[in-house]
Amino acid sequence: MLNAINNAQKTLFGRLLLIFLATAASILIVLSLSLKMATKDGESRRSKFATLFGNHAAYIVNDIGIPPNIQRAESITETSKIQIMISGPKLLWKSSKEITDPDNIKKHKAHHQHTNHPDMAFAMGRNKNQHFFIIKKQNHTFYLTGLRPFVREDGYLWAWAALLLCGFILYLSYRAVNWLIEPLKQIKQGAQRIEKGELSYRINCTRNDEIGQITNAVNSMATELEKMLEAKRQLLLAISHELRTPLTRAKVGIEFIDNQKIKQSLHEDLAELDHLINELLEAERLNEKHNALHISSININTLIKTIKDETPDPKKLIRTQLSNSAITINGDPLRLTLLIKNLIGNGLKYGNDKPLDISCTERKSILSIKFEDQGDGIDDVHLAHITEPFYRADNARQRQTGGYGLGLYLCKLIAEAHDGQLNITSTLKKGTRITVTLPL
């Protein structure tokens, strides 16, 4: 119960429900106390009704008389809703066959003397759904049933009516507030979808109140973000494409340079620039919503071994732990090759000339490829942003190694394009682990 209350307090609708329940309980308590105080005059309502119907039952018994006048008893039952049973010496009379025998009646209140009728003893009893006033006078016992419904109707009907009315009011209030803040659910869902990159999604709302204004503001924000990102994307594509022509001319031009040292340096610079443009274009292709991957069946162990053998590694720093059984995945061979090459390159660049461990495991239809270096690690401040485009955790190191902050960003896009994930954990002075998980 406490867990349910704690969980309810964590949501807006749960809090509203608790407030409504507390309000309804307070209303019932106030009504109950006010009615109790209004009728409080030294004797409770139940006691008053017991006295009233005790007197009425006593009058009926006196009217029937001792010895009992059966004709009079029949007349009383015909003119009222009361059923009577009389037991005594050699006598057992019932006004209805539905009345049970005296032995089947269980007394739940013992006999007591009535102040107005000292010659009679009163008790209460019941059998299943029948309730009895039991009056003993001399050597006869009278059982009267049909009086209790009047007491129940008068004593409890108002309480049930108040409870139902409060419940109905509570329901109407909850529905009204729920309708009032219903757009908040839509705003939450819309914000989550926009956060995931669905910038074209718009929240549908026809309200003109404050919540409607918030909805319109969120839609406007999504529109502006979509325009900004589209402008950025078009700019990158335009720059990348426009650079192709002067880059090609520069490659042709340096062939006429006689100085081999300068010529080699320019070749390296142009190759680096060409690599940067290719990464920009590939990143934008993967960002396209309807971009199609060229899917084929790939033996991931074979792919990793091939890339390892093709990677220049004179110090033999790449160590692999691959299973003997073939692990096959459906993916784009060129892009998965680019992903693995980039991560191996990163591990060798920042591994401080220590071994890079690559392992590949399969569990519950999920493929995990881990790349663990033994470098300086990445500070937590940079870890959350390291996969963002052009983000540099260490500008000096990036310039030295030739990086531009696109490698990990591109790897993340490739993993997500295959419905997978790229996770990075790092410990300073111990190294970094990059894990790529892909569904098989």
C-alpha positions in Angstrom: 0.0 0.0 0.0 2.8 2.4 0.9 4.7 1.5 -2.3 1.5 2.3 -4.3 1.1 5.7 -2.6 4.8 6.5 -3.1 4.6 5.6 -6.8 1.4 7.7 -7.2 3.2 10.7 -5.7 5.8 10.6 -8.5 3.2 11.4 -11.2 1.0 14.4 -11.7 -2.1 12.3 -12.2 -1.3 10.2 -9.2 -1.0 13.3 -7.0 -4.3 14.6 -8.3 -5.9 11.3 -7.5 -4.5 11.4 -3.9 -5.8 15.0 -3.5 -9.3 13.9 -4.7 -9.4 11.0 -2.4 -8.3 13.1 0.6 -10.9 15.7 -0.4 -13.7 13.1 -0.6 -12.7 11.5 2.8 -12.6 15.0 4.4 -16.1 15.7 3.0 -17.5 12.4 4.4 -15.9 13.0 7.8 -17.3 16.6 8.0 -20.8 15.3 7.0 -20.7 12.5 9.5 -19.6 14.7 12.3 -22.0 17.5 11.5 -25.0 15.1 11.4 -23.8 13.4 14.6 -23.6 16.8 16.4 -26.9 17.9 15.0 -28.7 14.9 16.4 -26.8 14.6 19.6 -29.3 15.2 22.5 -28.1 12.7 25.2 -29.2 9.6 23.3 -28.0 8.1 20.0 -30.3 7.6 17.0 -29.9 3.9 17.2 -31.0 3.9 20.8 -34.0 6.0 19.9 -35.1 3.7 17.1 -34.6 0.7 19.4 -36.8 2.3 22.0 -39.4 3.3 19.5 -39.7 -0.1 17.9 -39.4 -1.8 21.2 -42.5 0.1 22.4 -44.3 -0.7 19.1 -43.5 -4.4 19.5 -44.7 -4.3 23.1 -48.0 -2.8 22.0 -48.4 -5.6 19.4 -47.7 -8.3 22.0 -50.2 -6.7 24.5 -52.8 -6.4 21.7 -52.4 -10.1 20.9 -52.6 -10.9 24.6 -51.9 -13.9 26.9 -53.0 -16.4 26.0 -52.4 -15.3 22.5 -55.4 -14.4 20.3 -54.4 -16.0 17.0 -57.2 -14.2 15.1 -55.9 -10.8 16.3 -52.3 -11.8 15.4 -53.5 -12.7 11.9 -55.3 -9.3 11.6 -52.1 -7.5 12.6 -50.0 -9.3 10.0 -52.6 -8.6 7.3 -52.6 -4.8 7.9 -48.8 -4.4 8.3 -45.6 -5.7 6.9 -44.7 -7.4 10.2 -44.6 -11.2 10.3 -45.2 -12.9 13.7 -44.3 -16.2 15.2 -45.6 -17.2 18.6 -44.2 -20.1 20.7 -45.5 -21.4 24.0 -46.8 -24.4 25.9 -48.2 -26.7 23.1 -48.2 -23.7 20.7 -46.1 -22.8 17.6 -47.9 -20.4 15.3 -46.4 -18.6 12.2 -48.0 -15.9 10.1 -45.9 -17.1 7.2 -44.3 -20.4 6.2 -41.1 -18.5 5.3 -40.4 -17.9 9.0 -37.9 -20.3 10.4 -38.4 -22.3 13.6 -37.3 -20.8 16.9 -34.4 -23.3 17.3 -32.8 -21.8 14.1 -32.8 -18.3 15.3 -29.5 -17.2 16.8 -29.7 -14.5 19.4 -27.0 -11.9 19.1 -28.4 -9.6 21.9 -29.4 -11.2 25.2 -32.8 -10.6 26.9 -33.1 -7.3 28.8 -35.9 -5.6 30.6 -37.6 -2.6 28.9 -38.0 0.4 31.2 -41.6 1.0 30.0 -42.6 -2.7 30.0 -41.1 -4.4 33.1 -43.2 -7.5 32.5 -41.5 -8.2 29.2 -37.9 -9.3 28.2 -36.5 -8.1 24.9 -33.8 -9.6 22.7 -32.6 -9.5 19.1 -32.0 -12.5 16.8 -31.4 -13.4 13.2 -31.5 -16.3 10.8 -29.8 -15.7 7.5 -31.4 -12.5 6.1 -34.3 -12.4 8.7 -34.0 -10.1 11.7 -36.2 -10.6 14.8 -37.4 -8.7 17.7 -37.8 -11.4 20.4 -40.2 -10.6 23.3 -40.8 -13.0 26.1 -43.9 -12.4 28.2 -44.9 -14.9 30.9 -44.6 -18.4 29.3 -44.9 -17.3 25.7 -42.3 -15.9 23.3 -43.2 -13.6 20.4 -40.9 -13.3 17.3 -41.5 -10.2 15.1 -39.7 -9.7 11.8 -40.1 -6.9 9.3 -39.2 -4.0 11.7 -35.5 -3.9 10.9 -35.8 -2.7 7.3 -37.4 0.4 8.6 -34.5 1.1 10.9 -31.9 0.4 8.1 -33.6 2.7 5.7 -33.9 5.5 8.1 -30.5 5.1 9.8 -28.2 4.3 6.9 -29.7 5.5 3.7 -28.4 9.0 4.0 -24.9 7.7 4.6 -24.9 5.6 1.4 -26.5 8.4 -0.6 -23.8 10.8 0.7 -21.1 8.3 -0.2 -22.4 7.7 -3.7 -22.9 11.4 -4.3 -19.3 12.2 -3.1 -18.0 9.4 -5.3 -19.9 10.8 -8.3 -18.6 14.3 -7.6 -15.1 13.0 -7.2 -15.3 11.1 -10.6 -16.7 14.2 -12.4 -13.9 16.4 -10.8 -11.2 13.9 -11.8 -12.5 13.7 -15.4 -12.6 17.4 -15.6 -9.1 17.9 -14.4 -7.9 15.0 -16.5 -9.4 16.7 -19.6 -7.9 20.0 -18.5 -4.3 18.7 -18.4 -4.6 15.9 -21.1 -2.4 17.9 -23.5 0.5 17.6 -21.0 0.7 13.9 -22.0 0.8 14.8 -25.6 3.5 17.5 -24.9 5.6 14.8 -23.1 5.3 12.3 -26.0 6.0 15.0 -28.5 9.0 16.3 -26.7 10.4 12.7 -26.4 9.9 12.2 -30.2 11.5 15.5 -31.0 14.4 14.6 -28.7 15.0 11.4 -30.6 15.3 13.4 -33.8 11.8 13.5 -35.2 11.9 17.2 -35.8 9.0 17.0 -38.3 6.6 15.8 -35.6 4.0 18.3 -34.4 1.8 18.1 -31.3 -1.9 18.3 -32.2 -3.8 20.7 -29.8 -6.8 23.0 -30.4 -6.8 24.5 -26.9 -6.5 28.3 -26.5 -5.5 28.3 -22.8 -2.1 28.3 -21.2 -1.5 24.6 -22.0 -2.4 25.3 -25.7 0.1 28.2 -25.7 2.8 25.8 -24.4 2.0 23.3 -27.1 2.3 25.9 -29.8 5.6 27.1 -28.3 6.9 23.5 -28.4 5.8 23.1 -32.1 7.4 26.4 -33.0 10.6 25.4 -31.3 10.7 22.1 -33.3 10.1 24.0 -36.5 13.0 26.4 -35.8 15.3 23.5 -34.8 14.3 21.7 -38.0 15.1 24.7 -40.1 18.4 25.3 -38.3 19.6 21.7 -38.7 18.5 21.5 -42.3 20.4 24.8 -43.0 23.4 23.3 -41.3 23.2 20.1 -43.3 22.8 21.9 -46.6 25.8 24.1 -45.7 28.0 21.1 -45.0 26.9 19.3 -48.1 27.4 22.4 -50.2 30.9 23.0 -48.8 31.9 19.4 -49.1 30.7 19.2 -52.7 32.2 22.6 -53.7 35.6 21.6 -52.2 35.8 18.7 -54.6 36.7 20.8 -57.6 39.5 22.9 -56.1 40.8 19.7 -54.4 41.0 17.9 -57.7 42.8 20.9 -59.3 45.3 21.0 -56.4 46.1 17.3 -56.7 46.8 17.9 -60.4 48.8 21.1 -59.7 51.2 19.5 -57.1 52.4 17.0 -59.7 54.3 19.9 -61.4 56.2 20.6 -58.2 59.9 19.4 -58.4 60.6 19.6 -54.7 59.7 16.1 -53.5 59.6 17.1 -49.8 57.1 19.9 -50.4 55.2 17.6 -52.9 54.9 14.8 -50.3 53.7 17.3 -47.6 51.1 18.7 -49.9 49.9 15.2 -50.8 49.4 14.4 -47.2 47.5 17.6 -46.5 45.3 17.0 -49.5 44.7 13.3 -48.5 43.7 14.5 -45.0 41.3 17.1 -46.5 39.9 14.4 -48.8 39.3 12.1 -45.8 37.6 14.9 -43.9 35.2 15.6 -46.8 34.4 11.9 -47.2 33.6 11.6 -43.5 31.3 14.7 -43.7 29.5 13.3 -46.7 29.1 9.8 -45.1 27.8 11.3 -41.9 25.2 13.3 -43.8 24.2 10.2 -45.7 23.6 8.3 -42.5 21.6 11.2 -41.1 19.1 10.9 -44.0 15.9 9.4 -42.7 15.2 7.2 -45.7 18.8 6.3 -46.4 19.0 2.6 -47.4 21.8 0.3 -46.2 23.2 -2.2 -48.6 22.5 -5.3 -46.4 24.2 -8.6 -46.8 25.3 -11.5 -44.6 28.6 -10.9 -42.9 30.9 -13.2 -40.8 31.9 -10.7 -38.2 34.9 -12.7 -37.0 36.3 -12.9 -40.6 35.7 -9.2 -41.1 37.6 -8.2 -37.9 40.5 -10.5 -38.9 40.7 -9.1 -42.4 40.7 -5.5 -41.1 43.4 -6.4 -38.5 45.6 -7.9 -41.2 45.2 -4.8 -43.4 46.0 -2.3 -40.6 49.6 -1.2 -40.4 50.7 -2.4 -37.0 54.5 -2.9 -36.9 54.6 -3.3 -33.1 51.8 -6.0 -33.2 49.7 -4.1 -30.7 46.3 -5.5 -31.9 45.2 -8.5 -29.9 41.9 -10.3 -30.8 39.7 -12.7 -28.7 37.3 -14.1 -31.2 35.1 -17.2 -30.9 35.8 -20.2 -33.1 32.2 -20.4 -34.2 31.1 -18.1 -37.0 29.0 -15.2 -35.9 26.9 -14.0 -38.8 25.2 -10.6 -39.0 23.1 -8.9 -41.6 24.6 -5.4 -42.2 26.3 -3.1 -44.6 29.8 -4.4 -45.2 31.4 -1.1 -46.2 30.0 0.9 -43.3 30.7 -1.8 -40.7 34.2 -2.0 -42.1 34.5 1.8 -41.7 33.2 1.5 -38.1 35.8 -1.1 -37.1 38.6 0.6 -38.9 37.9 3.9 -37.1 37.7 2.3 -33.7 41.0 0.3 -34.3 42.6 3.6 -35.5 41.4 5.4 -32.3 42.7 2.6 -30.1 46.2 2.7 -31.7 46.4 6.5 -31.7 45.6 7.0 -28.0 46.8 3.7 -26.6 50.3 4.9 -25.6 51.9 2.2 -27.6 50.2 -0.5 -25.5 48.1 -3.4 -26.8 44.6 -2.8 -28.1 42.2 -5.7 -27.2 39.3 -6.6 -29.5 36.8 -9.2 -28.4 33.6 -10.3 -30.0 30.8 -12.1 -28.1 27.2 -13.1 -28.7 24.4 -13.3 -26.1 20.6 -13.4 -26.5 20.8 -12.5 -30.2 22.9 -9.4 -29.4 26.4 -9.1 -30.8 28.9 -7.1 -28.7 32.3 -6.0 -30.1 34.6 -4.4 -27.5 37.7 -2.3 -28.2 39.8 -1.7 -25.1 42.9 0.4 -25.1 45.4 1.2 -22.3 45.8 4.9 -22.9 45.3 7.9 -20.7 41.5 7.6 -20.7 38.8 10.3 -21.1 37.6 12.7 -18.4 33.9 12.4 -17.4 33.4 16.0 -18.5 34.1 15.0 -22.1 32.7 11.5 -22.1 29.1 12.5 -22.7 30.1 14.7 -25.7 32.8 12.7 -27.3 30.4 11.3 -30.0 29.2 14.8 -31.0 30.5 16.0 -34.4 33.6 18.2 -34.2 33.9 17.8 -30.4 37.5 17.7 -29.3 38.4 16.6 -25.8 42.0 17.6 -26.2 42.6 20.1 -29.0 46.4 19.8 -28.9 46.2 16.0 -29.1 43.7 16.2 -32.0 45.8 18.4 -34.1 48.8 16.1 -33.4 47.0 13.0 -34.5 45.1 14.5 -37.3 41.6 14.1 -36.0 38.7 16.4 -36.4 36.1 15.0 -34.0 34.2 13.1 -36.7 35.4 9.5 -36.2 33.4 8.5 -33.2 30.4 10.5 -34.4 30.5 8.5 -37.6 30.8 5.3 -35.7 27.8 6.1 -33.6 25.7 6.9 -36.7 26.7 3.6 -38.3 25.8 1.6 -35.2 22.4 3.3 -34.9 21.7 2.8 -38.6 22.0 -0.9 -37.9 19.6 -0.6 -34.9 22.5 -0.9 -32.5 24.3 1.3 -30.0 27.8 2.6 -29.3 28.8 2.9 -25.6 32.0 4.4 -24.2 33.4 4.0 -20.7 36.7 5.3 -19.6 39.0 5.4 -16.6 41.7 8.1 -16.4 45.3 6.6 -16.5 43.9 3.1 -17.3 42.2 3.3 -20.7 39.0 3.4 -22.6 36.5 0.7 -23.6 34.2 1.2 -26.6 31.4 -1.3 -27.0 29.4 -1.7 -30.2 26.2 -3.7 -29.7 24.2 -4.9 -32.8 21.2 -7.1 -33.1 21.8 -10.4 -34.9 
